[in-house]
Amino acid sequence: MNTMIRNLSDQVKYIGVDDLDLDLFESQYILPEGISYNSYLILDAKVAILDTVDARKGSEWQQNLAEALGGRQPDYLVVHHVEPDHAGLIAWALAQYPGLKVVAGTKALQMIPQFFEGIALEGRSVAVKEGDVLDLGSHKLRFFGAPMVHWPEVMVSFDESDGTLYSADAFGKFGALSKCGFYGRDDEDWSCEARRYYFNIVGKYGGPVQTLMGKLSSLPVRAIRALHGPLLEDNLGDYLALYDTWSRYAPETEGIFIACASIHGGTLEAAEKFAEILREKGASRVVVSDLTRSDFAENVEDAFRHSKMVLAASSYDAGLFTPMHEFLHRLQIKGYSNRVVGVIENGSWAPSAGRVMREMIGAMKNVTLVGETVTLRSRLKTTDIPALTALADALLAA
């Protein structure tokens, strides 16, 4: 089921599409269950399309739109976000419907021509700013700026008639609706792929998310309709609480994430032994990931989710084994902070991994390095156990 229309009320329809063919979101994040491009249509005294979809699914969306319109002509195309997966059909819509006007923030209207050469917005656009209202009849959309959630031009809108927040990429998640469910209540584990989505797509911009959360706190929100993922109507407090935790860079789960980058298996053996020591000492949750054979986005997600982390890596070319270097680089650019970290290094003749890991961690905000760096020589030996035990004690005491 790639094409779907849903009646959300007498006047509001869902006209988005699923994409089960795309392998990598933003050419880097795997999509084991696809992705949805959400789009909505309000059929009031005035007719408004709320965002388009990725051009790769354009024909399906065009079919949905035509069927949902039922012969009516749209008056407005509301653009909450100009990223191509949500704005790919703007030029087509303007050409198809001569009376259509694009409603967007000033920054978005400046950016749209960057994506569509020769597009003419003069006389075909309405610039909205914070607090402006688009009156469609019984439905009235009030706009709020959400810059850097996660692009600078983003706006969200709140339908004052039914309490719906059209949240752009905020509260979105990976996964096609035909796979994960149309509503949040149908989704077995919304938080899992929403967390991976948040920390890898939006995570750098916790401050702007907090600003948006402050604006939302005074609104009687009864439903959240994002541009990706299920529609949220039940237990909104749970979703809002998770977003608040994530955007404050606070740990969601008390536990220890052990990120390991091992060349020939020796460092991984030590990481697994360290996990065993932690569990024997009463650690409630310990997760080990082999960075060389796992999804980087999930590893970033786990680093942010847990309160503590241990880095275990081999030395390489007088520096750091590349999977660990890439992992730490991703944490740096996503704003990893407010955590406790321990370090295990391995080196057969000139151990260097610990130095690089500590330097990279040291550049991050409010990250506390605990214990002494544990240095292994090629393979774990019984003589290394006291050092691992001391690191475990320091980590658990922090």
C-alpha positions as CSV (number, residue, x, y, z in Angstrom):
1,M,0.0,0.0,0.0
2,N,2.1,2.9,-1.3
3,T,-0.8,5.2,-2.1
4,M,-3.4,6.1,0.5
5,I,-6.1,8.7,1.2
6,R,-7.5,8.9,4.7
7,N,-10.4,11.0,5.9
8,L,-9.2,12.6,9.1
9,S,-12.4,14.6,9.5
10,D,-15.2,15.9,7.3
11,Q,-12.9,18.5,5.8
12,V,-9.4,17.2,6.3
13,K,-7.7,14.4,4.4
14,Y,-4.4,12.6,4.4
15,I,-2.9,12.5,0.9
16,G,0.6,11.4,1.6
17,V,2.5,8.4,0.2
18,D,4.8,5.7,1.4
19,D,8.2,5.0,-0.1
20,L,9.3,1.4,0.2
21,D,12.0,1.6,-2.5
22,L,14.4,4.2,-1.1
23,D,17.4,2.5,0.5
24,L,19.0,5.5,2.2
25,F,17.3,8.5,3.7
26,E,19.4,11.7,3.0
27,S,21.7,9.2,1.2
28,Q,23.0,8.0,4.5
29,Y,20.4,6.5,6.9
30,I,19.2,3.0,6.2
31,L,15.4,2.5,5.9
32,P,14.5,-1.1,6.8
33,E,10.8,-0.3,6.8
34,G,10.8,2.6,4.3
35,I,9.6,6.1,4.9
36,S,6.4,8.1,4.6
37,Y,6.0,11.5,3.0
38,N,3.1,13.0,4.7
39,S,0.8,15.6,3.0
40,Y,-2.6,16.9,4.0
41,L,-5.6,18.6,2.3
42,I,-8.1,20.9,4.0
43,L,-11.4,21.3,2.1
44,D,-13.0,24.4,3.7
45,A,-14.4,27.6,2.2
46,K,-10.9,27.9,1.0
47,V,-8.9,24.8,0.0
48,A,-5.3,24.3,1.3
49,I,-2.7,21.7,0.4
50,L,-0.3,21.2,3.3
51,D,3.1,20.3,1.8
52,T,3.8,18.1,-1.2
53,V,6.1,15.1,-1.3
54,D,9.4,13.8,-2.8
55,A,9.3,14.0,-6.6
56,R,10.3,10.3,-6.7
57,K,6.7,9.6,-5.6
58,G,5.1,12.4,-7.4
59,S,2.7,10.5,-9.6
60,E,1.2,8.7,-6.7
61,W,0.7,12.0,-4.8
62,Q,-0.7,13.7,-7.8
63,Q,-3.3,10.9,-8.1
64,N,-4.2,11.3,-4.4
65,L,-4.5,15.0,-4.6
66,A,-6.8,14.9,-7.7
67,E,-9.0,12.3,-6.1
68,A,-9.2,14.1,-2.8
69,L,-10.0,17.4,-4.4
70,G,-13.0,16.0,-6.1
71,G,-13.0,18.6,-8.8
72,R,-12.3,21.6,-6.5
73,Q,-9.4,24.0,-7.1
74,P,-6.9,24.5,-4.4
75,D,-6.4,28.1,-3.2
76,Y,-3.2,27.6,-1.1
77,L,-0.2,25.4,-0.9
78,V,1.2,25.7,2.6
79,V,5.0,25.0,2.7
80,H,6.2,24.2,6.2
81,H,9.6,23.1,5.1
82,V,11.4,23.3,1.7
83,E,13.5,20.2,1.9
84,P,13.1,18.2,-1.4
85,D,11.3,15.3,0.3
86,H,8.5,17.6,1.2
87,A,8.6,20.3,-1.5
88,G,9.4,18.3,-4.6
89,L,6.1,19.2,-6.4
90,I,5.8,22.9,-5.7
91,A,6.6,23.9,-9.3
92,W,4.2,21.3,-10.6
93,A,1.4,22.4,-8.3
94,L,1.8,26.1,-9.4
95,A,1.7,25.1,-13.1
96,Q,-1.2,22.7,-12.6
97,Y,-3.4,25.1,-10.6
98,P,-3.2,28.7,-11.9
99,G,-5.0,30.2,-9.0
100,L,-2.8,28.5,-6.4
101,K,-0.7,30.6,-4.0
102,V,2.3,29.4,-1.9
103,V,2.0,30.2,1.8
104,A,5.3,30.1,3.6
105,G,7.7,32.1,5.7
106,T,9.9,34.8,4.1
107,K,13.0,32.6,4.3
108,A,11.3,29.7,2.6
109,L,10.1,31.9,-0.2
110,Q,13.7,33.0,-0.7
111,M,14.9,29.4,-0.8
112,I,12.2,27.9,-3.1
113,P,13.8,29.3,-6.3
114,Q,17.0,27.6,-5.4
115,F,15.3,24.2,-6.1
116,F,13.2,25.2,-9.1
117,E,15.0,27.1,-11.8
118,G,12.8,29.7,-13.4
119,I,9.9,29.4,-10.9
120,A,7.9,32.6,-10.6
121,L,6.5,33.4,-7.2
122,E,5.6,37.0,-7.8
123,G,1.8,37.3,-7.3
124,R,1.7,33.6,-6.4
125,S,2.8,33.7,-2.8
126,V,1.8,34.8,0.7
127,A,4.5,35.5,3.2
128,V,3.6,34.6,6.8
129,K,5.4,35.4,10.0
130,E,5.1,34.4,13.7
131,G,1.5,34.5,14.8
132,D,-0.1,35.1,11.4
133,V,-3.3,33.2,10.6
134,L,-4.4,31.7,7.4
135,D,-8.2,31.8,7.4
136,L,-9.7,28.9,5.4
137,G,-13.2,29.3,6.8
138,S,-13.9,27.1,9.8
139,H,-10.2,26.1,9.9
140,K,-7.7,28.7,10.9
141,L,-4.0,28.0,10.7
142,R,-1.8,30.0,13.0
143,F,1.9,30.0,12.1
144,F,4.9,29.7,14.5
145,G,8.5,29.9,13.4
146,A,10.7,26.9,14.1
147,P,14.1,27.9,12.6
148,M,16.7,25.2,12.7
149,V,14.3,22.4,13.4
150,H,16.1,21.4,11.4
151,W,16.5,24.0,8.6
152,P,16.4,27.7,9.0
153,E,13.1,28.3,7.1
154,V,10.9,25.9,9.0
155,M,7.5,26.9,10.3
156,V,4.8,24.9,12.0
157,S,1.1,25.6,12.0
158,F,-1.6,25.1,14.5
159,D,-5.2,24.6,13.4
160,E,-7.2,26.5,16.0
161,S,-10.4,24.8,15.1
162,D,-9.4,21.2,15.9
163,G,-6.2,21.5,17.9
164,T,-4.0,19.9,15.3
165,L,-0.3,20.8,15.1
166,Y,1.3,20.4,11.7
167,S,4.8,20.0,13.0
168,A,7.0,19.8,9.9
169,D,9.9,17.4,10.7
170,A,9.5,17.6,14.5
171,F,7.9,14.4,15.9
172,G,8.7,12.5,12.7
173,K,10.2,9.1,12.4
174,F,11.5,6.6,10.0
175,G,9.1,3.9,8.6
176,A,6.4,3.7,6.0
177,L,2.9,4.0,7.4
178,S,2.0,0.7,5.7
179,K,4.7,-0.9,7.9
180,C,4.5,0.9,11.2
181,G,0.9,2.0,11.4
182,F,-1.1,5.1,10.4
183,Y,-1.5,6.3,14.0
184,G,1.0,6.3,16.8
185,R,-1.2,3.9,18.8
186,D,-0.7,1.4,15.9
187,D,3.1,1.6,16.1
188,E,4.6,-1.1,18.3
189,D,7.6,1.0,19.2
190,W,7.3,4.6,18.0
191,S,10.2,5.8,20.2
192,C,12.8,3.4,18.6
193,E,12.8,4.8,15.0
194,A,11.7,8.2,16.2
195,R,14.8,8.4,18.4
196,R,17.1,7.3,15.6
197,Y,15.4,9.9,13.4
198,Y,15.7,12.7,16.0
199,F,19.3,12.3,17.0
200,N,20.6,11.9,13.4
201,I,18.3,14.4,11.6
202,V,17.4,17.0,14.2
203,G,19.7,16.3,17.2
204,K,22.2,19.0,16.7
205,Y,19.5,21.6,17.2
206,G,18.3,20.9,20.7
207,G,18.1,24.6,21.6
208,P,15.8,25.5,18.7
209,V,13.6,22.4,19.6
210,Q,13.4,23.7,23.2
211,T,12.3,27.1,21.9
212,L,9.6,25.4,19.8
213,M,8.5,23.3,22.8
214,G,8.1,26.5,24.8
215,K,5.8,27.9,22.1
216,L,3.7,24.7,22.0
217,S,3.3,24.6,25.8
218,S,0.5,27.2,25.7
219,L,-1.4,25.6,22.9
220,P,-4.3,23.1,23.4
221,V,-2.7,20.5,21.1
222,R,-4.9,17.5,20.5
223,A,-3.1,15.9,17.6
224,I,0.4,16.1,16.0
225,R,0.8,15.6,12.3
226,A,4.4,15.4,11.2
227,L,5.9,15.2,7.7
228,H,7.2,11.7,8.4
229,G,5.7,8.9,10.4
230,P,2.4,8.1,12.1
231,L,-0.1,10.7,13.1
232,L,-0.1,11.2,16.9
233,E,-3.4,11.6,18.8
234,D,-3.2,9.5,22.0
235,N,-0.8,10.0,24.9
236,L,0.6,13.2,23.5
237,G,2.3,13.8,26.9
238,D,4.5,10.8,26.3
239,Y,5.8,12.1,22.9
240,L,6.2,15.6,24.2
241,A,8.2,14.3,27.3
242,L,10.5,12.3,25.0
243,Y,11.2,15.3,22.8
244,D,11.8,17.5,25.9
245,T,14.4,14.9,27.2
246,W,16.1,14.5,23.8
247,S,16.3,18.2,23.1
248,R,17.8,18.9,26.5
249,Y,20.5,16.3,25.8
250,A,19.5,14.5,28.9
251,P,19.9,10.8,29.2
252,E,16.7,8.9,28.5
253,T,17.9,5.6,30.0
254,E,20.2,4.9,32.9
255,G,22.7,2.5,31.4
256,I,26.1,2.0,29.7
257,F,26.7,1.9,26.0
258,I,30.0,0.3,25.0
259,A,31.0,1.3,21.5
260,C,33.8,-0.9,20.1
261,A,35.9,-0.6,17.0
262,S,38.1,-3.8,16.7
263,I,40.4,-4.8,13.8
264,H,41.1,-8.4,14.5
265,G,38.7,-9.1,17.4
266,G,40.9,-8.5,20.3
267,T,39.4,-5.2,21.3
268,L,35.9,-6.6,20.9
269,E,36.8,-9.5,23.2
270,A,37.9,-7.0,25.8
271,A,34.7,-4.9,25.4
272,E,32.6,-8.0,26.0
273,K,34.6,-8.9,29.0
274,F,34.2,-5.4,30.3
275,A,30.4,-5.7,29.9
276,E,30.5,-8.9,31.9
277,I,32.4,-7.2,34.7
278,L,29.8,-4.3,34.7
279,R,26.9,-6.7,34.9
280,E,28.5,-8.7,37.7
281,K,28.9,-5.4,39.6
282,G,25.2,-4.7,39.3
283,A,24.9,-2.5,36.2
284,S,21.3,-2.5,35.3
285,R,21.7,-2.1,31.5
286,V,24.8,-2.6,29.4
287,V,24.7,-2.5,25.6
288,V,27.7,-3.5,23.4
289,S,27.9,-2.5,19.7
290,D,30.6,-3.5,17.2
291,L,31.0,-0.2,15.2
292,T,32.5,-2.0,12.3
293,R,29.4,-4.1,11.6
294,S,26.4,-2.1,12.8
295,D,24.4,0.9,11.7
296,F,26.1,4.2,12.6
297,A,22.7,5.9,13.1
298,E,21.7,3.3,15.6
299,N,25.0,3.8,17.4
300,V,24.5,7.5,17.6
301,E,21.0,6.9,18.9
302,D,22.4,4.6,21.6
303,A,25.1,7.0,22.6
304,F,22.5,9.7,23.2
305,R,20.0,7.4,24.8
306,H,22.2,6.1,27.6
307,S,23.7,8.0,30.6
308,K,27.2,6.6,30.2
309,M,29.4,5.4,27.4
310,V,32.7,3.4,27.1
311,L,34.8,3.7,24.0
312,A,37.0,0.7,23.1
313,A,39.1,1.0,20.0
314,S,42.2,-0.2,18.2
315,S,45.1,2.1,17.3
316,Y,45.5,2.7,13.6
317,D,48.1,4.6,11.6
318,A,49.4,6.3,14.7
319,G,45.9,7.5,15.4
320,L,42.5,5.9,15.8
321,F,40.8,3.0,14.0
322,T,38.6,4.7,11.4
323,P,35.1,3.4,12.5
324,M,35.6,4.9,15.9
325,H,36.9,8.2,14.5
326,E,33.8,8.4,12.3
327,F,31.5,7.6,15.2
328,L,33.1,10.3,17.4
329,H,32.9,12.8,14.6
330,R,29.2,12.1,14.2
331,L,28.7,12.6,18.0
332,Q,30.6,15.9,17.8
333,I,28.5,17.4,15.0
334,K,25.3,16.2,16.6
335,G,26.1,17.9,19.9
336,Y,26.8,15.0,22.2
337,S,27.0,16.3,25.8
338,N,26.1,15.8,29.4
339,R,27.5,12.3,29.7
340,V,30.1,10.2,31.4
341,V,32.7,8.3,29.3
342,G,35.4,5.8,29.9
343,V,38.2,4.7,27.5
344,I,39.8,1.4,26.5
345,E,42.6,1.4,23.9
346,N,44.5,-1.4,22.1
347,G,47.8,-1.2,20.4
348,S,50.4,-3.8,19.5
349,W,53.5,-1.5,19.5
350,A,52.6,2.2,20.0
351,P,49.0,2.6,21.4
352,S,47.5,5.9,20.2
353,A,43.8,5.3,20.2
354,G,43.3,6.5,23.7
355,R,44.9,9.8,23.1
356,V,42.8,10.6,20.1
357,M,39.6,9.4,21.7
358,R,40.2,11.6,24.8
359,E,41.0,14.6,22.6
360,M,37.8,14.2,20.6
361,I,35.7,13.6,23.7
362,G,37.4,16.5,25.4
363,A,36.1,18.9,22.7
364,M,32.5,18.0,23.5
365,K,30.3,19.9,26.0
366,N,30.0,18.7,29.6
367,V,31.3,15.2,28.9
368,T,33.2,13.8,31.9
369,L,36.0,11.3,31.3
370,V,36.3,8.9,34.3
371,G,39.0,6.5,35.3
372,E,42.3,5.8,33.7
373,T,42.6,4.8,30.1
374,V,42.9,1.0,30.0
375,T,45.7,0.0,27.6
376,L,45.7,-3.4,26.0
377,R,48.6,-4.9,24.1
378,S,47.1,-6.9,21.2
379,R,44.9,-9.3,23.2
380,L,43.2,-9.3,26.5
381,K,45.2,-11.0,29.3
382,T,44.4,-11.9,32.9
383,T,46.8,-9.2,33.9
384,D,44.4,-6.6,32.3
385,I,41.4,-7.6,34.4
386,P,42.3,-5.3,37.4
387,A,42.5,-2.3,35.1
388,L,39.1,-3.1,33.6
389,T,37.7,-3.7,37.0
390,A,39.0,-0.3,38.2
391,L,37.4,1.4,35.2
392,A,34.1,-0.3,35.9
393,D,34.2,0.9,39.5
394,A,34.9,4.5,38.4
395,L,32.2,4.4,35.8
396,L,29.6,3.0,38.2
397,A,30.5,5.5,40.9
398,A,30.2,8.5,38.6
